[in-house]
Structures are given as structure tokens and as C-alpha cells.
Amino acid sequence: MACIEARGLRKVFGTTVALDGVDFRVEEGRILGMIGPNGAGKTTALNAMLGLIPYQGELRILGRDPWKERDLLMRDVCFIADVAVLPRWIKVSQALEFVAGVHPRFDRAKAESFLAKTSIGPDRKVRHLSKGMVAQLHLALVMAIDARLLVLDEPTLGLDILFRKQFYDSLLNDYFDRSRTIVVTTHQVEELQHILTDLMFIDRGRIVLSCSMEEFETRYVEVTVNPAQVAVARALKPMYERQVFGRTILLFDRVERGRLLQLGEVRTPSIADLFVAVVGNQAGVAQGATP
């Protein structure tokens, strides 16, 4: 069953086309990484899914129209934004009490259990918490809500690497199960690669790549080519080429690994490297054919 289904989704702000008639589908129980440069349309897509802005086209979230049925939808959806804030004067215990009073599916005991794994005490005020601790508090509040869809927009922006790792480890180990769906946008794609089940690249309001991680790992291959084999490798029409410390690295789409093993060191590319290749090709600045 589809958790999210969009057909011809379009949003225009003045003369700026933020979403240009995109189609996508996310099945229940998946973790989708939505990757794109600033201004690509990621946040606009999330806002449409959350019923925060009107749009053109068809959009269903958990079978509901988010613009017309937002009140009902929000019982099953949680959201953490990059600009999410808590009142600086509020105590942790008061934040728990507030959420318990406004959300019928909030489990305070579960939130307290998550917070017990941190150094965040119930009597501490938000103003005395580090940015990483505030992110942990947000996550504890959200993970204690029995939601079917969790939407994260740059949730670890500005956090150091330790807090980012703890955030995603908690998300995967303490929250995610095969009945919940997570959609996350981030620029720190390397830290997400191990938890994603699906990948989407968006650029200038259009989806330029959409695949499962299984497809990603079998379809794309990166080769550090032996110097004597560069011409042979280029003849196989790589989608992208770059130079690192004098070595030629080529990225291939749907080329048999057996053929590439003869050319040099073969590996699965990082999401970041594939993103540069695909979005660079879309902009017409990369070498080779687009995927």
C-alpha cells in the first residue's frame, strides 16, 4: 500500500516553479532519502505532503488529501523541521506534559525512556540545552507518538558528528519498524546511506532519479581505472568522470561488473558521488550520457 502518492504535483510561487508536475510513490514501511540542492523543491514537497500549502495535481498521504483533511492526517504524521524550536523557558518535563495534553497518541513513558538514555534531565530548561540535546529532545517527543509517517527536514542541521550519529542510530533502532514510513531530507547524505531503503534526487522542481537502494547498489558502479585502461574504460560510456590525486575515476550505469573488474578497482559509489553525477549531467556540465 502507498503511504505517499503524487501525480502531477505542481507548485508555483510567483514566477518560480518550485515543483514542476512531479510523480512519485512511497510504499509503507520504507525510509526515503530526498536529496537535492538548495532551492530544488524538497521543502516545498514536504510542505505539500503535510498540508501546509495548496498545490496543483493529485496528492494522497495515507490515503488522505493533505490540504483538505489535514486535521485527521496529523493524527498519523509527525514532523521535525530544520528550523524547529522549543520555547527557551520551558522545562523538559513541561514539554512532555504539553505534548501529552495535545496529542492522543503520545506515550509519555516511552518519551521518558528515550530521554533516560541521554543526559537530559526532566528539570532542565531548553535554554540550558545544547543544540544537540534539543534535537534529542525533539526526537524523543516524536518517537513517543504512534505515527505512521515521520517527516524530517534537515533534522541534524548544525549538529556535530557525534550527535548526528546518535540521532540516526536512535531513529533506526528505537523508532523505525516495517509498518512506519520515514521521509528525510539532508545534505549530509553519507550519514544516511546505511539506513535508507529508497532514494530520490530532486533538482529545479523535477525528480531526476528515483530508485530503491537495492537498485542503486546493483545499477551503479564506480571504478578507479588503471592508467593503461583509461581509453578502454571511456569507450564504455561512463556517465561521469573525475580526477582524484591523478587517478581517473569513472561512474557507470548498467554496465556489467565483470567487464569493469578488468579495468581497475571497482566499488559501489556513494550517494554523494552519484548525486554530483546525475545533477551535474542535468545541468549540462558533466561528461557522458545522462542516466
Residue pairs with C-beta under 8 A, 6 or more apart in sequence:
1 27
1 28
2 25
2 26
2 27
2 28
2 60
3 26
3 27
3 28
3 30
3 61
3 62
3 148
3 149
3 181
4 24
4 25
4 26
4 49
4 60
4 61
4 149
4 181
4 183
5 24
5 25
5 26
5 58
5 59
5 60
6 22
6 23
6 24
6 25
6 45
6 57
6 58
6 59
6 60
7 23
7 57
7 58
7 59
8 21
8 22
8 23
8 56
8 57
8 58
9 19
9 21
9 22
9 23
9 24
9 45
9 48
9 55
9 56
9 57
9 58
9 59
10 17
10 19
10 20
10 21
10 22
10 55
10 56
10 57
11 17
11 18
11 19
11 41
11 44
11 48
11 53
11 55
11 56
12 18
12 56
17 205
18 41
18 44
18 205
19 41
19 44
19 45
19 48
19 55
19 205
20 41
20 204
20 205
20 206
21 57
22 41
22 45
22 202
22 205
22 206
22 207
23 207
24 200
24 207
24 210
26 32
26 181
26 183
26 198
27 181
28 148
28 179
28 181
29 177
29 178
29 179
29 180
29 181
30 181
30 182
30 197
30 198
31 176
31 181
31 182
31 184
31 195
31 196
31 197
31 198
32 181
32 182
32 183
32 184
32 196
32 197
32 198
32 199
32 200
33 184
33 185
33 186
33 189
33 192
33 196
33 198
33 199
33 200
33 271
34 42
34 45
34 46
34 183
34 184
34 185
34 200
34 202
35 42
35 185
35 186
35 189
35 199
35 200
35 201
35 202
35 271
35 275
36 42
36 185
36 201
36 202
36 203
36 279
37 203
37 279
40 202
40 203
40 204
40 205
41 202
41 204
41 205
41 206
42 153
42 185
42 202
43 153
43 185
44 53
44 205
45 202
46 79
46 151
46 153
46 183
46 185
47 53
48 55
48 59
48 66
48 67
49 59
49 61
49 66
49 151
49 183
50 66
50 70
50 77
50 79
50 151
51 61
51 66
51 67
51 69
51 70
51 73
51 74
53 67
54 67
55 67
59 65
59 66
59 67
61 73
61 77
61 149
62 73
62 76
62 77
62 148
62 149
64 72
64 73
66 73
75 104
75 105
76 147
76 148
76 149
77 147
77 148
77 149
77 150
77 151
78 142
78 145
78 147
78 149
78 150
78 151
79 150
79 151
79 152
79 153
80 138
80 139
80 142
80 150
80 151
80 152
80 153
80 155
81 153
81 154
82 153
82 154
82 155
82 157
84 138
86 95
86 126
86 134
86 137
86 138
87 126
88 125
88 126
88 127
89 125
89 126
89 127
90 98
90 125
90 126
91 122
91 123
91 124
91 125
91 126
92 115
92 120
92 121
92 122
92 123
92 124
92 125
92 126
92 137
93 122
93 123
95 126
95 137
95 141
96 108
96 111
96 112
96 122
96 141
97 108
99 106
99 108
99 111
99 141
99 144
99 145
100 106
100 108
103 145
105 145
105 146
105 147
106 141
106 144
106 145
107 144
107 145
107 146
108 144
110 143
110 144
111 140
111 141
111 143
111 144
112 122
114 139
114 140
114 143
114 144
114 170
114 174
115 122
115 136
115 137
115 140
117 170
118 133
118 136
118 140
119 133
120 129
120 133
120 136
120 137
126 134
126 137
129 137
131 158
131 159
131 163
132 159
132 160
132 162
132 163
132 166
135 155
135 156
135 159
135 163
135 167
136 163
136 166
136 167
136 170
138 155
139 155
139 167
139 170
139 171
139 175
142 150
142 175
143 170
143 171
143 174
143 175
147 180
148 179
148 180
148 181
149 180
149 181
149 182
149 183
150 175
150 180
150 181
150 182
150 183
151 182
151 183
151 184
152 182
152 183
152 184
152 185
152 186
153 184
153 185
154 185
154 186
154 187
155 167
155 184
155 186
156 163
156 164
156 167
156 168
156 186
156 188
156 191
157 186
157 187
159 167
164 188
164 191
165 191
168 191
168 192
168 195
171 182
171 195
172 195
176 182
176 195
184 192
186 192
189 270
189 271
189 272
189 275
190 270
190 271
190 272
192 271
193 270
193 271
196 213
196 271
197 212
197 213
198 210
198 211
198 212
198 213
199 209
199 210
199 211
199 212
199 213
199 216
199 271
200 207
200 209
200 210
201 207
201 208
201 209
201 210
201 275
201 278
201 279
202 208
203 279
203 282
203 283
204 282
208 278
208 279
208 282
209 274
209 278
209 291
211 219
216 268
216 271
216 274
217 268
219 253
219 254
220 251
220 252
220 253
220 268
220 269
220 274
221 251
221 252
221 255
221 257
221 260
221 266
221 267
221 268
221 269
222 249
222 250
222 251
222 252
222 266
222 267
222 268
222 269
222 273
223 233
223 249
223 250
223 251
223 252
223 260
223 263
223 264
223 265
223 266
223 267
224 244
224 247
224 248
224 249
224 264
224 265
225 233
225 247
225 248
225 249
225 250
225 263
225 264
226 263
226 264
227 247
227 248
229 262
229 263
229 264
230 248
232 263
233 248
233 250
233 260
233 263
233 264
234 241
234 250
236 252
236 255
236 259
236 260
237 288
237 289
238 250
238 251
238 252
238 287
238 288
239 251
239 252
239 253
239 277
239 278
239 281
239 286
239 288
239 289
239 290
239 291
240 250
240 251
240 273
240 276
240 277
240 280
240 281
240 286
240 287
240 288
241 248
241 249
241 250
241 251
241 286
241 287
241 288
242 248
242 249
243 249
251 269
251 273
251 274
251 277
252 260
253 291
257 266
260 266
269 277
276 286
277 286
278 290
278 291
280 286
281 288
281 289
281 290
281 291
282 290
